[in-house]
Amino acid sequence: MTNGEKKLQLYSCFISHPSFSVRIALNLKGLDYECKSINVFKGEQSHPEFLKISPMGFVPALLDGDMVLAESSAIILYLDDKYPQHPLLPHDLKKRAINYQAANIISSTIQPTLRIPILAYIRDNVGPDERITWVHKHLGKGFTALEILLKDHAGKYATGDEICLVDVLLAPQIIGTLERYNYDISNYPLLSRLSESYKQVPAIRNALPENQPDFPKEVKG
């Protein structure tokens, strides 16, 4: 970043998987950014000031100079276009298409079913046990599809030996969800192997929820 350019500003929440994905992308590209925490448990995502930045009231959102972006997929693709270091889309057309397909399974099928308002509604109106049943059902459906889709394309990571778009989106789903909902992925050997690979990547480790400034101090100990 050259002199005179404003530091990137990321509106984020430690518990948000999409925020986790954007942090990974920023870290992979070596971009310096300022984290502005949005406490979704206190409803800060619905404050008028934040809705001007993210009209749907979702985190993450990114400010890059006069560019304002919400929605994690849009942010990640924007970063990949503007900052070419560590490209997240393969040059190979087939691998690129697989990345798009897997990314859509995660962002359009898995992630929407795990949003905090949906899980809170199920907990309050159906029951806390049904919330876990719901999570496990939709994770199982998505993970099964990803296991099948990626099995002929994976290397060290999901579509080869370089971290690509699908890895940026998949790592938070595997790492974050398993810890939060005690989901067993032993039936998914490829995803289990990828999980171990992801945990060795500094850009992913630094983006972990527990390494964020808004992670609750009482949990950190």
C-alpha positions in Angstrom: 0.0 0.0 0.0 1.5 3.3 -1.1 1.8 6.5 0.9 -1.5 8.4 1.0 -3.6 5.3 0.6 -6.0 4.6 3.4 -5.7 1.3 5.2 -8.3 -1.2 4.3 -11.1 -1.4 6.8 -12.9 -4.7 7.5 -16.1 -4.7 9.4 -16.1 -8.2 11.0 -17.3 -10.4 13.8 -15.1 -13.1 15.2 -17.9 -15.8 15.1 -18.9 -15.0 11.5 -17.7 -17.6 8.9 -17.9 -15.2 6.0 -15.7 -12.7 8.0 -13.3 -15.6 8.7 -13.0 -16.2 4.9 -12.3 -12.6 4.1 -9.6 -12.4 6.8 -8.0 -15.4 5.2 -8.0 -13.8 1.8 -6.6 -10.6 3.2 -3.8 -12.5 5.0 -2.9 -14.6 2.0 -2.5 -11.5 -0.1 -0.4 -9.8 2.7 -2.8 -6.8 2.9 -2.7 -4.6 6.0 -6.2 -3.8 7.3 -8.0 -2.3 10.3 -10.6 -4.6 11.9 -13.8 -2.8 13.0 -15.7 -5.2 15.2 -19.5 -5.6 14.8 -21.1 -7.3 17.8 -23.9 -9.3 16.2 -25.1 -10.5 19.6 -25.9 -6.8 20.6 -27.5 -6.1 17.2 -24.9 -3.7 16.0 -25.4 -5.1 12.5 -28.8 -3.4 12.4 -27.6 0.1 13.4 -28.3 2.7 10.7 -24.7 3.6 10.4 -23.7 0.0 9.5 -26.7 -0.5 7.2 -25.3 2.4 5.1 -22.3 0.2 4.5 -24.0 -3.2 4.4 -27.6 -2.8 3.4 -28.5 -6.4 4.3 -27.0 -5.9 7.8 -24.5 -8.8 7.3 -20.8 -9.0 8.1 -18.3 -8.7 6.7 -18.1 -5.4 4.9 -15.0 -3.8 3.4 -13.9 -0.2 2.8 -11.1 0.2 0.3 -10.7 4.0 -0.2 -14.0 5.1 -1.7 -15.0 1.5 -2.6 -17.6 0.0 -0.2 -18.4 -3.7 -0.5 -20.6 -6.1 1.5 -21.0 -9.9 1.0 -18.0 -12.1 1.4 -17.9 -13.6 -2.1 -18.0 -10.1 -3.7 -15.3 -8.9 -1.3 -13.0 -11.8 -2.0 -13.4 -11.6 -5.8 -12.8 -7.9 -5.6 -9.6 -8.4 -3.6 -8.5 -11.0 -6.1 -9.0 -8.6 -9.0 -7.3 -5.6 -7.5 -4.5 -7.3 -5.6 -3.0 -10.0 -7.8 -0.5 -11.4 -5.3 -1.4 -14.9 -4.4 -4.2 -15.3 -7.0 -7.2 -17.2 -5.6 -8.5 -18.5 -9.0 -6.5 -21.1 -11.0 -5.5 -20.3 -14.6 -6.8 -23.8 -15.6 -10.4 -23.4 -16.8 -11.6 -26.7 -15.4 -10.1 -26.1 -11.9 -11.5 -22.6 -12.0 -15.0 -23.9 -12.8 -14.7 -26.4 -9.9 -13.7 -23.5 -7.6 -16.8 -21.6 -8.7 -19.1 -24.7 -8.2 -17.7 -25.5 -4.7 -17.8 -21.9 -3.7 -21.5 -21.7 -4.6 -22.2 -24.9 -2.6 -20.6 -23.2 0.5 -21.9 -19.7 0.1 -25.4 -20.4 -1.3 -26.3 -23.8 0.3 -24.4 -24.3 3.5 -23.7 -20.8 4.9 -27.3 -19.4 4.6 -28.7 -22.2 6.7 -26.2 -21.5 9.5 -26.9 -17.8 9.9 -27.3 -16.7 13.6 -30.9 -15.3 13.1 -32.0 -18.6 11.6 -30.5 -20.7 14.3 -31.8 -18.4 17.0 -35.3 -18.7 15.5 -35.1 -22.5 15.6 -33.8 -22.5 19.2 -36.5 -20.1 20.4 -39.5 -21.5 18.5 -38.7 -25.2 18.0 -36.1 -26.1 20.6 -32.3 -26.0 21.3 -31.9 -29.7 20.3 -33.6 -29.1 17.0 -31.0 -26.3 16.3 -28.2 -28.9 16.4 -30.2 -31.3 14.3 -30.7 -28.6 11.7 -27.0 -27.7 11.6 -25.9 -31.3 11.3 -28.4 -32.1 8.5 -27.4 -29.2 6.3 -23.7 -29.6 7.0 -24.0 -33.3 6.1 -25.7 -32.5 2.8 -23.1 -29.9 1.8 -20.1 -31.8 3.0 -21.2 -34.9 1.1 -21.6 -32.9 -2.1 -18.1 -31.3 -1.6 -16.5 -34.6 -0.9 -17.8 -36.0 -4.2 -17.0 -32.9 -6.2 -13.5 -32.4 -5.0 -12.2 -36.0 -4.8 -10.8 -36.0 -8.3 -9.3 -32.5 -8.1 -7.7 -32.2 -4.7 -4.0 -32.1 -4.0 -2.6 -30.7 -0.8 -5.6 -28.4 -0.8 -9.1 -28.6 -2.4 -8.2 -28.2 -6.0 -4.4 -28.7 -6.1 -1.3 -27.7 -4.2 -2.2 -24.0 -3.9 -4.8 -22.4 -1.7 -7.6 -21.2 -3.9 -11.1 -19.6 -3.6 -12.8 -22.8 -2.4 -10.2 -23.2 0.4 -10.7 -19.7 1.6 -14.5 -20.4 1.9 -14.2 -24.0 3.1 -11.6 -23.7 5.9 -14.0 -21.6 8.1 -16.8 -24.1 7.6 -14.7 -27.0 8.6 -12.7 -25.5 11.4 -15.4 -23.1 12.9 -18.4 -25.4 12.6 -16.7 -28.5 13.9 -15.6 -26.7 17.0 -18.9 -24.8 17.6 -21.3 -27.7 16.8 -19.2 -30.8 17.6 -19.7 -32.1 14.1 -17.9 -35.4 13.3 -16.3 -35.3 9.8 -14.6 -38.7 10.0 -17.0 -39.9 7.3 -15.4 -37.4 5.0 -11.8 -38.5 4.5 -10.9 -35.7 2.0 -12.4 -32.9 4.1 -10.7 -34.4 7.2 -7.4 -34.3 5.4 -8.0 -30.7 4.2 -8.8 -29.7 7.8 -5.4 -30.8 9.0 -3.7 -29.0 6.0 -5.6 -25.7 6.7 -4.5 -25.7 10.4 -0.9 -25.5 9.2 -1.3 -22.4 7.1 -0.3 -19.1 8.9 -2.8 -17.0 7.0 -5.6 -19.3 8.2 -4.3 -19.6 11.8 -4.1 -15.8 12.1 -7.6 -15.5 10.9 -9.0 -17.9 13.5 -11.9 -16.5 15.6 -9.8 -16.8 18.8 -7.1 -14.6 17.3 -9.4 -11.7 16.7 -9.6 -8.5 18.9 -13.3 -9.0 19.5 -13.0 -12.6 20.7 -14.5 -12.7 24.2 -11.7 -12.3 26.9 -13.4 -14.7 29.2 -13.1 -17.4 26.6 -9.5 -16.5 25.9 -8.8 -16.9 29.5 
